[in-house]
Amino acid sequence: MGESLLPELREPDDREAIRFAERALSYTELAAAAARIAEGIGPARRVAVRATASAETCVAVVGALCAGAAVVPINPKLGRRELEHITADSEPELVLGEPDADIPDALAPIPFHPVDLATIRSGPALADRALPAEPPEESPAFIVYTSGTTGPPKGVVLPRRAVRANLDAVAEAWEWTGRDVLAQALPLFHVHGLILGMLGPLRLGGSLHHLGAFSVQAVADALAGPATMLFGVPTMYSRIADAAERDPDTARAVGRARLLVSGSAPLPAVDHQRIARSTGKQVVERYGMSETIMNCGVRASGDRRPGYVGRPFAGVELKLVDERGEEITTSDDETVGEILVRGSNLFTGYLNRPDATAEAFTDGWFRTGDMATRAPDGYIRIVGRSATDIINSGGYKIGAGEIENVLLEHPGVAEVAVTGEPDTDLGERIVAWVVAAEGRSSDGEALTEHVAELLTPHKRPRRVRFVEALPRNEMGKVMKKALADRGEPGRADHG
């Protein structure tokens, strides 16, 4: 048997474990509910959870983990084709969700097990429904589906060992304890909100306050109250920065936080600086992905430099390699290489895809596809994805993120994404997709000159395309492939 993944549920008490809006459960109530769910799951190996931002989702996930089943989190907004693929690939034996859940056709043939919190306090006590024995460490805890650049989503199989070891490493780095109250409004079908943001507090004996839909006011209220930590993504922090600059009460509330953590995409340097100026707090960045959970992070007591994700967490080995696969040993913060990792945080493979699993590893190292530099003090700086964010132009390898950060410093830019597109002379030309700041004119030539002045001239955009909005996924990441596949008729295209 393995070490307990959620030890606080084995000897629960009346401390608050979770709160979703006005609904809260103590550790005693959560343990009782989890035991009841585990009993209903029985010997099922895999269960799908309709992962809404609700207490029912939390109870369903915890109950399934206690039963030893692998949780397949389902985004309630999935389209029919993608949901059919995930269901056929993972073959869940049960579906868990809120009693009044709207079950789509792809899940309809699978038995549905409602999670009814109304029966928790009226049902048998915990003593009458003991939690099952802890499953082995290498047994699957989650099967999280992640989209690649081609083909249908792949099921990432995360063992209990990876979840436990990685949460402990992150807790050590961030000085995160059971005294902390975490506020977040992240989706519960991604690693960020589900594992780090939901299981993290529960493993440590702390409390989770999930805010439901994100709003700056909800964040400010939570941090003005009991919350000590905030997890968010860059789009959230950009809105927090806007509000904190206008409203002293918001700035004071955010400034009370012990730790502000941003992830899932790089936080622009300009937003780092705005939040620090208005609140007195500097944001911590970290770097992770579905296959590895968390790889690197700035420590709670560490130097918080915009654009850097700190050093590897305990139990994680990281190296950079060049195009030939040879290790880059210099730490000059200039040489770009692909990040490879190995350690206790790794997934065991892609479900039903031994070919994709083998392709993802080199001599035991997982190839992340992320490109980075390493500073002399070991800090890692992500410069982009090898497939979408490294532009080969005129013989240079150019990171899109560096150009994006510089463009965001220009007062005429509200949002920006930088991509490459084929060019007969340069190989690839740099294209900037810009959402103009409100009340500012569209001046692509000025933006090009701005980049050329602050960076080397070969990094200037050769095209500036003005768009109404950037396409983003649920975690706020810009979907650059969608940009590359489209044009913007009638909009300015400066070349």
N, C-alpha and C positions, 0 to 999 in steps of 0.2 A: 504494500500500500504506500501511497505517496504522502508527503507532508501536506497538511491541511491548506487548501487554497484560500479559504475564508475562515480562519480560526475563531474570529469573534462570534460566529454563529454557533460554535460548539458549546460555548458557555455564555449565552446572551444575557443582556440586562436591559434596563429601560432607557438607555441613552438613545437619542434620535439617530437613526441610521440613514434614512432617506426622506426627502421632502420634494414633492412635485406640486408647485403652487401651494394650495392650502392643505393638501393631503400628505400626511407624514406617517411613517412607520418606525417604531423602535426596533432595536436589535432583537428583542424577544418576539415581537410581532413578525418581523421579517423571517426569523428562523422558523416560526410556526407555519407561515405561509409557504416557505421554501420546502419544508418537510411534506406539506400537503401536496404541493405540485410534484415533488419527487415521487411520492406514492402513486400519483396518477400517471406519471410517465412510465414507471415500472422498468422493464428491461430494454426499452427502446434505445437504439444506438445513436440516432440523430433526430433532432427536433427542430422545426422551423419556428422562429419567433417573429411575429409581426411587430417590428421594432418602432413603435410610436414613442413619442416623448412622454411616457407615462409611468406611474408606479407599477402598473401591471406588467410592463416590459421588464422592469427591474426584477420583479418577483419571478417572472417566467424564466429569465436568464439564470438567476441564482438557484431556482429550484431545479432546472435542468442540469446545471453544473453539479449540484449536490447529488443528483441521480446518477451522475457519471455519463450523461449523454453529451454529445457534441452539439453545440448551438449553431444553427444556421440563421444569422440575423437577416431579416428581409426588409428592405426599404419599401414602405407602404406605397410609394409613388412609382415603383418599377413598371415599365411597360410590359405588355403581354408577352412579347417574344423573349425578352430577357428573363422574365419570371418563369416562363416555361423551361428555358434552358437551365436555370438554377435548380428548379424542382426536379427535372429529369436527371441532372448530374449528381445532386446530393442525396436524392431519394429519402427525404425525411419521413419518419413513421408517424409523426404527430405534428400538428400546427398549434401553437399556443398564441393567445391574444386576448384582447379585451372581450368581455361577453357579447358586446354589440358590434364586434368587428365585421367590416364588410369584406367577406372572403371572395377573392377573385376566382375565376374559373380554373386557373392553373393549380390552385390549392384546394379546390372543392372536393376532389376525390380522396384527399387525405383526412383522416379523423381529426376533428377540431376539439381542443381541450381549452375551455374558457378559464381565464384567470379572474375570479370573482373576489375582489377584496372585501366585499360586504360580508362575506362569511367568516373572515379571519377571527374577529373578536367573539363571534357567537359559536364558533366551532370548538372541537376538542383542544385541550391545552397541548403545549409542546411536548410535555412529558408523555403524552399518549401517542405522539407521532415523532419518534426519534429520527434524526437525520441518518441517511445511509452511511456506510463506511466510506472513507476517502478512496477514490479510484487511483490506479497507478499513475505516476508522474508523466509517462509518455503517452497516455491516452489522450485523444483529441478533446480540447476544450471548446474550440470554435472552428467553423469553416466559413471564412470570410471571403466573399467574392470580390475580386478586384479586376478592373478593366485594363487590358493592355492596349497597345497601339493597333493591334490587328486581332481579329477573331473574337469569339464570345468571352465573357468573363471567366477567369480561372478561380477555382476554390482553393484558398490558402488554408492549409490544415495547421492550426496552432495548438501544440500540446500544452497540457497543464503546466509542465515544467517551464516552458517559455514565459507563460503569463506570470507565474509565481516569481521566478528569478528576476524578470525584468521590472516588475512592480517594486520589488525590494531594492533593486539598484537605483531606480528613479527616486524612491523615497529617501534613500541615503543621500543622494546628490542634492535634493531639494530640501533636506531637513524636514521632511513631511512626516507628521505623526498623527496619532489619534486625536490630538487636540485641535487639528485643523478642520475647518468647514470649507468645502469646495463648492464654489458657484460655477455653473456652466450652462450653456444652452445649445450644446452640440447634438447632432443626430446620434442615435443609439444603434446605428447599423454600421458604423465605421470604428476602427481601432481607437481613434482619438477619444471619442465620446464614450464608447462602450467599455473598453478595457481600461485605458488610463483614467478616464473621467468618472466611470461608475464603479468598477471593481477596485480601483486604487483606494478610494476612501473606505470601502467596506473591508478590504484586507487589513487596513491599518487600524480599524476601529474608530474612524472619524465619521464625518457626516457629509452627505451629498445634498446640495440644494440645486435641483434642476429647474431652470427658469422657464422651461417650455420654449416658446418662440422668443428669439433674442430681441431685446430692446435695451437701449442705454439706461432708461429709467429703472428697469428691473435689475440690471447690473449694479447701478448706484445704490438702490435700496438694499440689495443683498450685502454689498460691501460696507454700507453704513450700519448694517446689523451684525449678525454673527459670522458672516463669511470672512475667511482669512486668505483665500486663494481664488484666482479666476483663471479658467482655461478658455481660450478663444482662438479664433482664426483671424488673419489680417483684415478682412473686411469688417469684422466686429471692432477691432482696435482702431481702425480708421474712423469709424463712427463715434467711438468713445473719445478719440482725440478731438473731433469736431465739437462734441458736446462739452468736453472739459475746458476747451478754449473759450467757450461762450458762457458757461455756467460754473461759478465758483463752488456751488454745492456738489455738483458732479465731480469736479476736480478733487475736492476734499474727500469724498467718499472713495473714489478710486485710489487716492493716495493712502488710505488706511490699509490697503491690502498688504499682506506679508509677501505675497508672490503673485506676479502677473505673468502668465505663460502663454506664448503664442506658438502655434504649430500648423501643420498641414500644408503650408506654403510660406515662402519667405516674407517677413514683415519689412516693408520698405523703410529705409533709413530715415526718411522724412517723418514717418509716423512714430518711429522710436523717439526721435528728438522732440516732436510735438507733445507726446505723452509725458516725457521726462520734464519738459519745461512747465507744463500745466499742473502736473500731479506730484512731482518730486520723486516718482517711481520709475525705474527702468525695467523694461520688459525682458523676460528670459525667453530665449528661443531654444528649441530642441528639434531634432531630426529623427524621423521614424518612417516606417512604411508597413503595409499589411503583413509582409513576409517576415518582418524583423521586430515588430512592435517599436521600441525606442532604441536608437543607436547611439546618439550623442545628445548632450545637453549642457547648457551653461549652468554651473552650480549656483546654489542660492547665495553663496559667499563669493562667487567668482566675478570676474570682469565681464560686464555686459556690453559687448561691442556690436553695433548694428551690422547685420550681414553674416554674423558668425554663430554657429550652433554649438560651440564649445568642444569638449573632448569626449571620447567614448565613455559610456557608462560602464560600471563594473560588470565583468562577465562578457564584454563585447570587445573583440579584436577588430581593428580597422586598418586597412592599407589602401594606398592609391596606386593604380597601375596605368602604364601608358598603352598606346594602341597595340603594342606587341605583347601585352600582358605582363611586362616586366615591372617590378615594383619601383616606385618613385621614392627615393630615400631622402631627397632634399625637402627642407621645410622653409621655402623662401616666400610663401604666400603668392607665388606667381605661376608655378608649374601646375597645369591642370591635368588631373587624372581621374579615372573612374574609381568610385568607392567600392571596395569589396569588404565584406564583413563575415565573421564567423563567431560563434559563441552560444551561450545558453539561451539566447533570445530568439534563435532561428526557428522558423517553421519546419515541419518534417517533409513537406512536399506539396505539390498541387494535386488535388483530388483527381483521380482517374487520368492523370497526365504525366506518366513517367518520362515522356519525351521532353516536355516543357521543364520538368524538374531537373533532369540531367543537363539541359541546356543552360539553366540558371546558375549552375555551380561549376567552379573550376578548382580542382584539388581541395574540395571541402569548403571553399570560400564562395559565398553568395554574391553574385554580380548584381549590384543594385541598379545599374544604368544611370546613376546620378554622378555628376561631375563636380569636382571640388578642388580647392587648393588647401595646403596645410601651412599655418603660420609657424614661426620659430618656437612659440610656446605650446604648440600642439593643437591650437584651435582650428577647427574645420570651417571652411567657408564654401557653401554650396553655390555653384555658378550655374547649374541647370541640369536638365535631363539630357543624356547623350542624344536621344532621338529628336528632341524638339527645341532644346535650349542651347546647344552648341552649334554655332554657325561657322562654317568653313568658308571664309571670304578672303580672296586675294592671298592665300597661303597662310592666313592666320586662323587660329581657333579662338573664337570670340564668345564669351558667356553672355547670354541675353540678359540675365539678371543685373549685371553691372550697368548696362545701358538703360534698363528700366528704372533703376534707382536714380540715375542722373536725370532722366527725363522728368521724374516725379518732383525733382527740385524746381522745375520751371513753373512759374505761377499760372501758365496757360494750360497745364495738364492736370486733369482730375484722376484719370486712370490710364494705364498704358500696358501693352504687351508687345514684346519684340519677338519676331520670328525671322526665319530665313526662307528665301525662295530662289529657285534656280536662276542663274545668270551665266550667259555664255562667256563672259569675260572673267568674272570674279569667282565662278563656281557657285557661290550663293551671295545674294545681296541681302543686306539688313533692312528689314521692314518694321516700322513702328506703327502699331495700331493704337490710336489715341482717342480718348474721350476728353474733349475740351472742358476746361473749368467753366463754370457758369459765368456768363457775361464776358467771356474771352473770345476773341476771334480765332479762326483756324489759320494758323501761320506755320506751315510745315518747314519753310526755309529757316525761320527763326529757331525752331526746335533742332534742326540739323546743325546749325551753327553752335547752338548751346552745347550739344554733345561733343562736337569737334574741339570746342574750347576747353572742356573739362577732361576729356579723354584723348587718347591718341586719335588722329584723324581717320584711320582705317576703321574705327568703331562707330563712325557716324552713320545714321540711317540713310540709305539710298532712296527709300520711299517712306513717306509719312501718310498714313491713311486715317482719316477721321471717321469715327463710328459713334453711333448713339450709345452703345453699351457693349461691354465685353461678355462673351458667353462664359458662364461659370457653372461648376457643378455644385452639389449640396454643401461641400466643404469650403466653397469660395475660391477654388482653384480655377484659373482661367483655362479653358479648353482650347489650346492653341491649334490643335488639328482642325477644329471647326473654323478658326480664323483663316488658316492656310487654304482651306477648301472653298472659301467664299470671297466675293468681291463686294464692294459697296457702291453700286451705281448711284451716280449723282453726288458723291462725296468727293472731297478734295483728295488728290493723290499727287503729292509733291515728289518729284524725282530730280 
